Amino acid sequence: MARLPDLDKATLSAEQKVVYDAIARGPRGNVRGPLAVWLRRPGLAAKAQELGEYCRYNSSLSKPLSELAILVTARAWSSEFEWFAHKKHALNAGVSPEIVEAIRTCLTPVFADPEEKVVYEVALAMCTHRRLHNALYTSAIAVLGEGRLVDLIGVLGYYSLISMTINAFEVDVPAGESPELDA
């Protein structure tokens, strides 16, 4: 059970309504999950949704690489809502069902694509060890380049913030959906 009740748009302050409308008019099309939690602090919600828009829609990472990083982060944090929200996006972007299932079950996926492999390794290292060892850093720079590695770290940080919010406030998957992650 979620710790916070759903917000009623009719009861939002003027500042909250501005942020709500900006989120709803943007590429997300709705205000739910962590964004609904952050809306209780409209200054945070405004900045976080701007960062999220960049990370999700405008970074230099391809859609499959971005979604792969998001799934690794959701799995690392056991963030059910985030897993629910992005599993379908990852599959639609071309992440293989075998890779998605391996991540879900905490197994090491088999990668044919060196970019997917390094994104997975960087995401896993950052989520578990909170740093990149020299060999992985060198490999990531060689495979992704400096700019895409910076964007990858940004995506991981943003989705860690999302996952912390989801877990702290126990944001539930939508009614009728089943949880897929073991804590």
C-alpha positions in Angstrom: 0.0 0.0 0.0 1.4 3.4 -1.0 2.4 5.6 1.8 1.0 8.8 0.2 -2.5 9.2 -1.1 -3.0 10.2 -4.8 -3.1 13.9 -5.4 -6.3 15.5 -6.5 -5.5 18.1 -9.2 -8.3 20.3 -8.0 -6.6 20.7 -4.6 -3.1 21.6 -6.0 -1.6 24.9 -5.2 -0.9 27.3 -8.1 2.8 26.4 -8.2 1.9 22.6 -8.1 -0.6 23.1 -11.0 2.1 24.8 -13.2 4.5 21.8 -12.6 1.7 19.3 -13.0 0.7 20.8 -16.4 4.3 20.9 -17.6 4.7 17.2 -16.8 1.4 16.2 -18.3 2.0 18.2 -21.5 5.5 16.8 -21.9 6.5 13.5 -23.5 5.4 11.5 -20.4 1.8 12.6 -20.9 0.8 11.9 -17.3 1.8 12.5 -13.7 2.3 9.3 -11.7 4.8 7.3 -9.7 7.7 9.4 -8.3 6.6 12.5 -10.2 3.4 12.5 -8.2 5.4 12.1 -5.0 7.8 15.0 -5.9 4.8 17.2 -6.8 4.4 17.7 -3.1 7.5 19.8 -3.4 7.0 21.6 -6.7 10.5 23.1 -6.8 11.9 19.6 -6.7 9.3 18.2 -9.1 10.1 20.9 -11.7 13.9 20.3 -11.6 13.6 16.5 -11.4 11.2 16.3 -14.3 13.5 18.5 -16.5 16.5 16.2 -15.7 14.3 13.2 -16.3 13.2 14.5 -19.7 16.8 14.9 -20.7 17.9 11.5 -19.4 15.0 9.6 -20.9 14.4 11.5 -24.2 17.4 13.6 -25.1 20.6 11.9 -23.9 23.2 10.7 -26.4 22.4 7.1 -25.5 20.2 5.1 -27.9 16.8 4.0 -26.6 17.9 0.4 -26.0 21.0 1.4 -24.1 19.1 3.8 -22.0 16.3 1.3 -21.2 18.9 -1.3 -20.4 20.5 1.0 -17.8 17.1 1.8 -16.3 16.3 -1.8 -15.9 19.6 -2.6 -14.2 19.0 0.3 -11.8 15.4 -0.8 -11.1 16.6 -4.3 -10.4 19.4 -3.1 -8.2 17.0 -1.1 -6.1 14.2 -3.7 -6.2 12.0 -0.9 -7.5 8.8 -2.6 -8.7 7.1 0.4 -10.1 10.2 1.4 -12.1 10.6 -2.2 -13.4 6.9 -2.2 -14.3 7.2 1.2 -16.0 10.3 0.4 -18.1 10.2 -3.4 -18.9 7.8 -2.8 -21.8 9.8 0.2 -23.0 13.0 -1.9 -23.0 11.4 -4.7 -24.9 9.9 -2.3 -27.4 13.2 -0.6 -27.8 14.8 -3.9 -28.8 16.4 -5.2 -25.6 16.0 -8.9 -25.9 13.6 -10.8 -23.7 16.4 -13.0 -22.6 18.5 -10.1 -21.3 15.4 -8.6 -19.5 14.7 -11.9 -17.8 18.3 -12.4 -16.8 18.4 -8.9 -15.2 15.0 -9.6 -13.5 16.4 -12.9 -12.0 19.8 -11.4 -11.1 21.7 -13.5 -13.6 24.4 -12.2 -15.8 23.0 -11.7 -19.3 24.8 -12.8 -22.4 25.5 -9.9 -24.8 26.4 -10.0 -28.5 26.5 -6.2 -28.6 29.6 -4.7 -27.0 27.7 -1.4 -26.2 25.0 -3.3 -24.3 27.6 -5.3 -22.5 29.5 -2.2 -21.3 26.3 -0.3 -20.4 25.3 -3.3 -18.3 28.7 -3.6 -16.6 28.9 0.1 -15.8 25.3 0.2 -14.5 25.9 -2.9 -12.3 29.2 -1.5 -11.0 27.7 1.9 -10.2 24.6 0.3 -8.5 26.6 -2.2 -6.5 30.1 -0.9 -5.9 29.3 2.9 -6.4 32.4 3.3 -8.6 34.1 2.1 -11.8 37.4 0.3 -11.6 40.1 1.5 -14.0 39.7 -1.4 -16.5 35.9 -0.9 -16.8 36.3 2.9 -17.1 38.8 2.4 -19.9 36.5 -0.1 -21.6 33.5 2.3 -21.3 35.4 5.2 -22.7 36.6 3.0 -25.6 33.2 1.6 -26.4 30.9 4.5 -25.6 33.1 7.6 -25.7 33.3 10.3 -23.1 30.0 12.0 -23.8 27.9 8.9 -23.8 29.5 7.7 -20.6 28.7 11.0 -18.9 25.1 10.6 -20.1 25.0 7.0 -18.8 26.1 8.1 -15.4 23.4 10.8 -15.5 20.7 8.2 -16.4 21.9 5.9 -13.6 21.8 8.8 -11.1 18.4 10.0 -12.1 16.9 6.5 -12.0 18.5 5.8 -8.6 16.7 9.0 -7.4 13.5 7.6 -8.9 14.0 4.2 -7.3 14.7 5.7 -3.9 11.5 7.7 -4.1 9.5 4.7 -5.2 10.9 2.6 -2.4 10.7 5.2 0.3 7.1 6.1 -0.4 6.1 2.5 -1.4 4.7 3.6 -4.8 2.7 0.6 -6.0 2.4 -0.8 -9.5 -1.0 0.0 -11.0 -4.0 -2.1 -9.9 -4.2 -5.4 -11.7 -0.5 -5.6 -12.4 1.6 -8.2 -10.6 5.0 -7.4 -9.0 7.9 -9.2 -10.8 10.9 -8.5 -8.6 12.0 -10.2 -5.4 13.3 -7.8 -2.8 
